[in-house]
Amino acid sequence: MKRKLMLKKKQQIVLLLLLPFAAAGCLLLAKNLYTWLVLPWMPPCTLRTLTGWKCPSCGMTHAVYALCRLDFAEALRQNALLVFGILLLVLRYLETWCSVLEKPRRLIPRRAAFWIVMGVFWVGYWILRNKNP
């Protein structure tokens, strides 16, 4: 029985080791697909067209494209929410590693208060972002 569990753990470790390479490959693919297929057909933001205000996700597509080119400064300039999302993904990846290594850790806060504060922060970001077009 233990041998079967060890094999499963080895498989998990191999998959976790391969995940960053798969993500890098997906970024390269996304860059090319974005340039060829998405960019020519990208509709304008409805909220921005109707009100002139940038929605919270305005610039996210361009931020992802900048990230695919490894231009982190441009990605941050387009939409800072992407940086927060990437940080959450990295922390979740590290939590998974800790679980596989049988030393579980919580690196992402689970309390509602944290997420409420983050929501208030992002609403403030959205307001400040629209003050200075």
DAGIQUI-V997998 format. One record per residue. N is the residue number from 0. PHI is phi in degrees with one decimal (999 if undefined). NEAR is the number of other ideal C-beta (glycine too) atoms within 10 Angstrom. D_LAST is the distance of its C-alpha to the last C-alpha in Angstrom with 2 decimals. Layout:
# DAGIQUI-V997998
n:N phi:PHI near:NEAR d_last:D_LAST
n:N phi:PHI near:NEAR d_last:D_LAST
This chain:
# DAGIQUI-V997998
n:0 phi:999 near:5 d_last:62.13
n:1 phi:-63.6 near:6 d_last:60.44
n:2 phi:-60.4 near:7 d_last:60.45
n:3 phi:-65.1 near:8 d_last:58.44
n:4 phi:-66.8 near:9 d_last:55.86
n:5 phi:-65.0 near:10 d_last:55.65
n:6 phi:-62.2 near:10 d_last:55.02
n:7 phi:-63.4 near:11 d_last:52.17
n:8 phi:-64.8 near:13 d_last:50.71
n:9 phi:-62.4 near:11 d_last:51.12
n:10 phi:-63.4 near:11 d_last:49.36
n:11 phi:-62.7 near:15 d_last:46.43
n:12 phi:-64.2 near:13 d_last:46.24
n:13 phi:-62.1 near:10 d_last:46.36
n:14 phi:-63.3 near:12 d_last:43.60
n:15 phi:-66.9 near:15 d_last:41.38
n:16 phi:-69.4 near:10 d_last:42.12
n:17 phi:-80.3 near:10 d_last:41.24
n:18 phi:-55.4 near:13 d_last:37.99
n:19 phi:-61.5 near:10 d_last:35.76
n:20 phi:-69.3 near:9 d_last:37.30
n:21 phi:-64.8 near:10 d_last:36.73
n:22 phi:-63.9 near:11 d_last:33.05
n:23 phi:-63.8 near:11 d_last:32.73
n:24 phi:-63.0 near:10 d_last:34.49
n:25 phi:-64.2 near:12 d_last:32.21
n:26 phi:-63.1 near:15 d_last:29.14
n:27 phi:-63.8 near:10 d_last:30.83
n:28 phi:-64.4 near:11 d_last:31.75
n:29 phi:-62.1 near:15 d_last:28.29
n:30 phi:-59.9 near:17 d_last:26.84
n:31 phi:-68.1 near:11 d_last:29.42
n:32 phi:-63.4 near:13 d_last:29.23
n:33 phi:-60.5 near:16 d_last:25.45
n:34 phi:-64.2 near:12 d_last:25.83
n:35 phi:-84.9 near:9 d_last:28.83
n:36 phi:-109.2 near:10 d_last:28.41
n:37 phi:-87.9 near:13 d_last:24.97
n:38 phi:-53.6 near:12 d_last:22.53
n:39 phi:-65.3 near:7 d_last:24.36
n:40 phi:-108.2 near:6 d_last:24.48
n:41 phi:-67.9 near:11 d_last:21.12
n:42 phi:-77.2 near:6 d_last:20.02
n:43 phi:-71.4 near:8 d_last:16.46
n:44 phi:-66.9 near:17 d_last:15.02
n:45 phi:-65.0 near:9 d_last:16.79
n:46 phi:-61.2 near:14 d_last:14.56
n:47 phi:-67.7 near:14 d_last:11.45
n:48 phi:-65.9 near:9 d_last:13.96
n:49 phi:-79.7 near:8 d_last:15.47
n:50 phi:-114.1 near:11 d_last:12.85
n:51 phi:86.9 near:9 d_last:9.42
n:52 phi:-89.9 near:15 d_last:8.63
n:53 phi:-77.0 near:16 d_last:8.66
n:54 phi:-76.0 near:15 d_last:12.20
n:55 phi:-58.2 near:15 d_last:13.49
n:56 phi:-99.8 near:14 d_last:14.87
n:57 phi:-59.0 near:20 d_last:12.16
n:58 phi:89.0 near:21 d_last:12.65
n:59 phi:-65.1 near:17 d_last:16.01
n:60 phi:-63.5 near:16 d_last:18.08
n:61 phi:-67.2 near:18 d_last:16.53
n:62 phi:-65.8 near:24 d_last:16.90
n:63 phi:-64.8 near:19 d_last:20.51
n:64 phi:-62.5 near:19 d_last:21.11
n:65 phi:-63.1 near:21 d_last:19.99
n:66 phi:-63.8 near:20 d_last:22.29
n:67 phi:-62.0 near:20 d_last:25.04
n:68 phi:-89.7 near:11 d_last:24.82
n:69 phi:61.3 near:10 d_last:24.98
n:70 phi:-99.5 near:14 d_last:21.73
n:71 phi:-67.1 near:14 d_last:20.78
n:72 phi:-63.8 near:8 d_last:18.08
n:73 phi:-67.4 near:14 d_last:16.17
n:74 phi:-61.0 near:23 d_last:16.92
n:75 phi:-66.4 near:15 d_last:15.55
n:76 phi:-66.1 near:13 d_last:12.25
n:77 phi:-70.8 near:20 d_last:11.99
n:78 phi:-166.1 near:23 d_last:13.06
n:79 phi:-70.3 near:15 d_last:15.04
n:80 phi:-61.7 near:18 d_last:17.08
n:81 phi:-61.9 near:20 d_last:19.07
n:82 phi:-62.1 near:14 d_last:20.38
n:83 phi:-62.6 near:14 d_last:21.64
n:84 phi:-62.5 near:14 d_last:23.28
n:85 phi:-65.7 near:13 d_last:24.96
n:86 phi:-60.0 near:11 d_last:26.21
n:87 phi:-63.1 near:13 d_last:27.73
n:88 phi:-64.5 near:11 d_last:29.40
n:89 phi:-64.6 near:11 d_last:30.88
n:90 phi:-63.5 near:15 d_last:32.18
n:91 phi:-65.7 near:12 d_last:33.69
n:92 phi:-60.9 near:15 d_last:35.30
n:93 phi:-66.7 near:13 d_last:36.83
n:94 phi:-60.9 near:15 d_last:38.06
n:95 phi:-64.2 near:15 d_last:39.78
n:96 phi:-58.8 near:16 d_last:41.44
n:97 phi:-61.1 near:14 d_last:42.70
n:98 phi:-66.2 near:13 d_last:44.18
n:99 phi:-63.5 near:17 d_last:45.90
n:100 phi:-83.0 near:13 d_last:47.34
n:101 phi:60.8 near:7 d_last:48.58
n:102 phi:-133.4 near:8 d_last:46.65
n:103 phi:-58.4 near:10 d_last:44.06
n:104 phi:-135.3 near:12 d_last:41.09
n:105 phi:-104.8 near:9 d_last:38.11
n:106 phi:-99.1 near:12 d_last:35.05
n:107 phi:-101.7 near:12 d_last:32.51
n:108 phi:-59.9 near:12 d_last:32.81
n:109 phi:-108.0 near:7 d_last:34.24
n:110 phi:-71.4 near:8 d_last:34.06
n:111 phi:-63.5 near:8 d_last:32.05
n:112 phi:-59.7 near:8 d_last:30.82
n:113 phi:-61.3 near:11 d_last:28.98
n:114 phi:-70.3 near:11 d_last:27.17
n:115 phi:-66.6 near:10 d_last:26.37
n:116 phi:-61.5 near:12 d_last:24.85
n:117 phi:-63.4 near:13 d_last:22.83
n:118 phi:-62.3 near:10 d_last:21.64
n:119 phi:-63.0 near:10 d_last:20.64
n:120 phi:-59.2 near:11 d_last:18.84
n:121 phi:-71.7 near:15 d_last:16.81
n:122 phi:-65.7 near:11 d_last:16.05
n:123 phi:-62.3 near:10 d_last:14.86
n:124 phi:-60.6 near:15 d_last:12.73
n:125 phi:-62.8 near:16 d_last:11.24
n:126 phi:-66.4 near:10 d_last:10.69
n:127 phi:-63.7 near:9 d_last:9.25
n:128 phi:-63.2 near:18 d_last:6.87
n:129 phi:-87.2 near:15 d_last:5.65
n:130 phi:-71.2 near:6 d_last:6.13
n:131 phi:-113.7 near:5 d_last:3.80
n:132 phi:-67.6 near:7 d_last:0.00
